Amino acid sequence: MASFMVSMAGMFLAFFFVFIVTCFVVHIYRKKPVTTNNLPPGGFGWPLLGETLEFIRAQRNGTPGKFIKDRIERYGNPSVFKTSLFGHRMVVFYKPDGNKFVFGNENKLVALWLPEAIGSLCGKCLNTSRGHEAKWLRKVMLPCVGPEALSNRYVGAMDVVTRLHIKKQWEGRNKVTVFDTVKPCLFELACRLFISLDDPNHVAKLGSLFNTFLKGIGSLPIDIPGTRFYRGKRATFAIKKQLIMLINQRKLALKQQNASSFEDLLSHLLQSSDENGRFLSEMEIANNILLLLFAGHDTSAVSITLLMKSLGEHPDIYKNVLKEQMGILEGKAPGEALNWEDIQKMRYSWNVVCEVLRLNPPVIGAFREALVDFEYAGYTIPKGWKIMWSAAMTHKEEDNYPNVTKFDPSRFEGTGPTPFAYVPFGGGPRMCLGKELARVQILVFLHNIVTKFSWDLLIPDEKIEYDPFATPVKGLPIRLHPHKL
């Protein structure tokens, strides 16, 4: 009898879960019928689910471009095609001309759109704002992540933190799992730079919450216990609660004029107002700090991990990078920190990073929404439809990258690839605000790691999955070989 009751309870929970999912999908799937017959080629897949499962499967298999490539071949190589993802009718752009069109028509024909989970967890911030508000937030935040801040304050601080991290977590060890080791270091760095938080216990607690938050933004927004979104939502609430506590402490310090040493994003946001004299609310500040903490370490940790994977696979490329970095090291006094001028000398190293990001962009692309009916490539894109542009597929086009699977940093010499054929940071008005920050983070870490170690990959050809960012499934375990002095 007891087993029967347990079985019935399990069946009830399963039925309840399916019912909730179905209700959710039906809710977001409702839309005005489309009457035009001039839609792009493609199909909507299964009722309600569309082609979402195939899309997710391709990401988890580490081949995000396969979803698009299969449909390009199926529909006769169109410039765009239609599909249904996450309960929304969608058009996919994957060529440089399509990227140019989307980026060039921001806030005219198209505007930002995000899957429901991201918008719900991130709240009102730069990443979820449109139009004038997005422009103002971008203008406010740029001084804290742009070249001036990097050259005047951040490069030296990044170098010091990175050296300490390598001394504590890498030196004296035979094996290291790269992603699991690098990510906490970059999160600690982001906390120091943006909110002047350097308490190890506090940083570690926030970092654990951020890992749960990250899984939540890549999920369906099903808010019931046991789901990723449910756990992510609870983690997000806890993160914002801690951030608001820090905000209130900083407000008090500013009021008492005891915050002159805090030249960081938090103080800057607290003291910035728009042309009408409106200041951001505490929650808006918390949302934007959450965004920068998230964007300021996750994608860079992924990029560094993929970079070390590629250098482990291509010892000739590693030797060239080492030669460039040793040249920079030899021109400095013992213990002298890197500076902005040193970063500008790392041209070959940055070409290598660019090739890593071409082959495995950390983020596969992004989304927009059609503001009006418009024409593209002879097809009508209806108002309200969603748009996805794909970095993953754009970077794999043979027309722009001959011998496309070959690892070849020389592609980025001179003028580099065709315009809009290389888009790991997006483009147009919504190009990634932290592009320069990421470049410096990656190059500072690269300098410090290659001048101390070479390494072997313990899992050759380790699979990469997108969940939601490109990450080796085992975190890239390596065997370290310290350089002989």
N, C-alpha and C positions, 0 to 999 in steps of 0.2 A: 504494500500500500504506500509506504514511504517513497519507494523508488518511482511509483506511478505518479505521486504528487510532484516529485522533483522533475520528472519528465514533462508533466503538464505545465509546470512553472517555466521550464526552459522553452517549451513551445510557445507559451504566452509571450515571453520576453522577445523571442525571435519574431513573432507576429507583430508585436508592438513596435519593434525596431523597424521592420519593413514598412509598417503603416506610417510611421513618422517620416521615414525617408521619402516615401511616395507622396505624402502630403506636401513635404517641402519642395520636391521637384515639380509637382503640379503647380504649386504656388508661383515659383519663379519662372515656370515655362509659359504661363499665360501671356499672350501678347496680341496686338492687333493683327488680324489676318493680312498677309501680303498678297496684293493683287497683280503686281507686275510679273510679266513673263520673261523679262530680260535679266534674270538673276544669273550670277556666275554658276558654272557647272559645279556639281557636287551632290551630296546627299546628307540627310539629317540622321541617318542611322536608326537606332531603336526608338520607339516611342518613349518619351520622358528622358531616358538616359542619353539619347543621341549617340555620339561616338566618344563619349567621355572615357569609357573604360579602355578603349584602344589607345587613346591619347595618354592616359596615365601609365598604361602598360609599357608604352614605348619609352617613357621617361624612366621608369623603374628598371628597364632593361639597359639603360645607358645609351639609347639610340633615339633621342627626342626628334631628330630630323626624319626618322623612318615614317612616322605618322604622315608627315607632309609629302615625303618622297613617294610613298605608295599612292597617294591621291593625285599627285602630279602625273604619274604614269597612267593611272586609271582614267583620268579625264583629258588626256591628250596635251599635257604641258601648258595649261592655261596660266595667265599672269596671276590670277587669284582663283580661289575656289571657296565654296560654302560648305559649312558643316554645322554641327550642333554640339556645344561643349558646356558643361556645367549648367544645363538647362536653358541655354541661350543660343539663338541663331547667330552664327558667326561667319565672318569672311576672313580668310587667311592670306596675308601678304608675305612673300618670301623672297622677292627679288630686290636688288638695289633701287630700281625705279619705284617700286612700291614703298620701300622705306622712305625715300625722298618725298613721295606724295604724302605719306602719313605725317612725317615730321614737319613738312612745310605747311600743312593745313591744320595744325594744332589751334584749337579755339576758333576755327573757321568752319571746317566741315566735320572735324572730329574733335573729341575731348577725352580726357582721361577716363578710363573705366577700370575697376578692379573687381575680381571675384569677391563674392559677399564675405567670405571668411576674412580676407585681408582688411577690407573696409571696416568690418565690425571690430576686429581686434586692435587695429592701429588707431582708430578714432580720427578726429579732425586734426589733420597735420599737413605738412607739405606734400606728402605722398598721396593724399586723398583729396587735395584741394584742386580747384579749377580756376581758370581765368585770372582776374585781378588779384584775388587772394593768394593764389599760387605764386604769382610774380612777386608780390610783396614778401611772402615768406622766404622765397628763394634769395631775394635781395638782402633780407635780414640775416640769413644764415651763411651766406657766402663768405663774409669776412672771417668766419670761424673755421672754414674748411678750404679756403682758396689759397692761391700761391703766396699771398702776403703773410698769412698766418703760418703757412708751412715754412717759408723761408726765414721768418723772424723768430718763431717759437718752437715749432713742432719737430723739425728734423733732428735737432740735437736731443730732444726728449725721447723721441722714438728710438734713437740709437742707444741711449743709456738703458732704457727699459729692455730693449732687445738683447743687449749684451748680458744684462743680469739674468734674463730668462734663459739664455743659452748656457750660461755658467751653472745655473741651478738645475735645469731640466735636460741638458744634452751632454755636457762634459762629464766624463767618467762613466758614461753608459755605453753598452754594447749595442742595444736595440732601442728604437724609439718608434712609437706610432705617431706619424707626423700630424695628422689632423687633430687628434685628441690632445696633442701637446701644444700645437700652435694656437688653436682657438682660444684657450684661456689667456694666453699671453696677449693676444690682440684685444680681447675684451677688457683686460686690465688696462691696456694702453688707452682704449677708447674712454673708459671711466676716468682716467687721469686727465685726459685732454679736454673732455667735454663737460665734466661736472666736478673735477678736482677731487675725485674719490680715490683714496689709496689704501683704505682699510682692507687688508686681505680677506678677512672673514665676510665683510659686507659685499665685496666684489665677487667672491666665490658664490655666495647665496644668490646674488642677482644673476650670475652666469648660469646657474642651474635653472633658474626660472626662465631665462631667455631660451634655453634649449627646448623647453616645453612649449613656450610661445612660438618658436620657429616651426615646430611640427604642426601647430594649430593653424598657422596662416596658409599652409599647403593642403588643407583638408576641406571637406564639405562642411558647411556651417550647421551641423546637426548637434544641437545643444542638449544632449542627454548623457548621463554618466557612462563612462567607458569609452567615449569617442575622443579623438584627438582634439576636436574643436572645443569640447567641454573642458578638457584639461588645459588647453591653450588659453581659454577664456579666464579660467581661475588664475593661471600663472600671470596673465596680463594684468588682471586686477591687482595682484600682489606686487608686481613691478611698479605699476603706477602709484600705488599707495606709498611705496618707499620713495619714489621720485618726488611725490608731493611733499613728503616729510622733509626731504632735502631742499626743496624749493622754499618752503616756509623758513627753514633755518637760514638759507641764503638771504631771503627778504629781510629778515631781522638783522643780519650782519650788514647788509647794505644800508638799512635804516640807521644803524648805529655807526656807520662809516668804518666798519671793520673788515670790509671785503675788498680792499684795494689790491690784495695779492691774487684775487681770483679773476684772472683774465681768461675766462672760459665761456663756452656756449651758454651755460646756465645764467651767468650774470648778464651776458649780452641780451638774451631773450627777455629777461626781467626788466631791462632798461630801454627796450626798443618799442616804439609805437608807430602806428601808421600815420598818414597825412591828416587824419581826423583826430589824432591824439588817443586812439584806442590801443590799449595794451592787451597782450595775450592773457587769457585766463590761466589759472594754475593748471587746469587739465590740458589746455592747448599746449602749454609749455612742456608738461609731462609727455604728451603725445609726440611732440617733435624731438624731445630728447630720446625717447624710446626708439624713434625712427633712426636717429643718428647713431645710437649705440648699436642697434641692430645692423644698419647698413655699414657702419664703420668697422665692423670686425668679421661678420659672417662671410661676406663675399671675398674679402681679402684672405681669410683663412683658407677658403676653398681654393683661391687662386694660387696661394703659396704651396698648398698640398699638391695641386696638379703640376705646378712648376717643378717641384722636387721629383715628382714621378717622371716627368719628361726628361729632366737632367740625368736621372738614373738610367733611363732607357737610351740616352744618346751621349755617351762619354766624350765624343768629339766636341759636341756643343758645350758640355760641362767645362772642358779644358779651355775653350775660348772665353767663356764667362769668367772662369777663375783668373785667366790672364788679365782681363780688363779690371777685375776687382782688386787683384794684387797690385796693379799699377796705381790705383787710387790709394790703397793702403800704404804703399811705399812712399807716397808723397806727403804723408802726414806724420806728425810726431807721435811717439808711443802714447796710447790712451786718448789721443785727440778725437773728439766726436766728429761724425760726418756733418757736413753742412750742405746748403742748397746747391752750391757750385759743384760739389762732389756728385750729387744726384744727376745733374745735367751732363756729366761725363759718362754716365752709364748707358750709352746709346745702344751698343750691341746687346747688353743685358735686357734692355727694355724691348728690343726687337724679339728676343727670345720669349719674353713674357707675352708679347702680343700674339706670337704664334701659338702659345699655349692657350690663350683666350680665344683664338680663332677656332682651334680644333675642339675645345670643350668650354664654350662660354659658360660661366657660372650660372647665369640666368638665361633660359632659353629664348626669352623675348618678353613682350609686354602687351597690354590690351588698351584699346580705345573704344569709343562709342560714336556712331554716326549721329551728328546733330541734325542733319537734314538728309533728304534723298540726294545722292550725288552719283555721278558717272565716273567709272574708272575702267580703262582698257575695254571699253565698249559694253560694259555691264552696269546695271543699276544696283547700288548699295542702298537699301531702304533705311530711312530714319529709325533710330532705336536699335538697329543691329549692332552687334559687337564686332570688333576688329582685333585680330591678333597679328602682330608682325613678329617674324621669327629670325632671331640671330643665329640659331642653331642651323637652319637650312641655308640662310644667306651665306654663311661662312663655308658651306660645302659645295658651292656652285662651281663646276669645272670651268665655266666661261670666265670666271674671275680669278680662279686659283688652279692653274694647271697642275696635274699630279696632286690632286686635292688632299689626299690622305698623308702625303709626305710631310714630315716635320722640317720646315725650311724657314728660318728667321730672315733670310735675305728678301723675302716677300715684302718686308717693311722698310727696306732701304730706299733712299731717294724719296719720291713722292708717295710711295706705298701703294696700297690697293686702290681699285676704282672707288670713287666717292660713293658712300652709302653701302659699300660691299662689306665693310668691317664695322660692326655696330654693337660691340659688347657692352658699351655704356649708353646705348640708345643714341638719340640725336635730336636736333631742334630745340625748342624752348624747354623741353623736359629732359634734356640730356642729364645723366647722373651728376648730381651736385658734388658728390664725393670722388669724382674721377681722379683729380690730382692727389687727393688724400690717399686713395688706394695705390696709386703709382708709387708714392713715396714709401708707404708702409711695405709694399712688396719688395722694392729695391733695397731698402734699409735691411730688411730681414735677409734677403738674398746675399748682400754683401757680407753680413756677419756669419752666415752659415757656410758659404763656400770658401771663405778664407780660413775656416777652421776644420772643415770635414769634406771628405768624399763619402759616398754611400752606395750600398747595393740594395736593390728592391728584394724583399723577402717573398713577395708574391708577384712574380712576373705576369704582366698582362692582367693585373687586378681589375676586375669589373668596376665600372663607374655607374652610379645611379643618380637620378635627379629626384631628391626628396626633401625640400624642393630644389636644392642647389646640387650642382655636380660634385659628387664626393665618392672616392673609392670606398667600396662596401666594407672593407676591413680597416679603413682609416689610414692606409699606406704604411704598414710596418717596414722599417728599413734597418740595415746593419751599418753602423757608423765606423768610419776609418779616420781618426784624427790625423791631420797633417803633421809630418815630422818637422820639428823646429831645427 
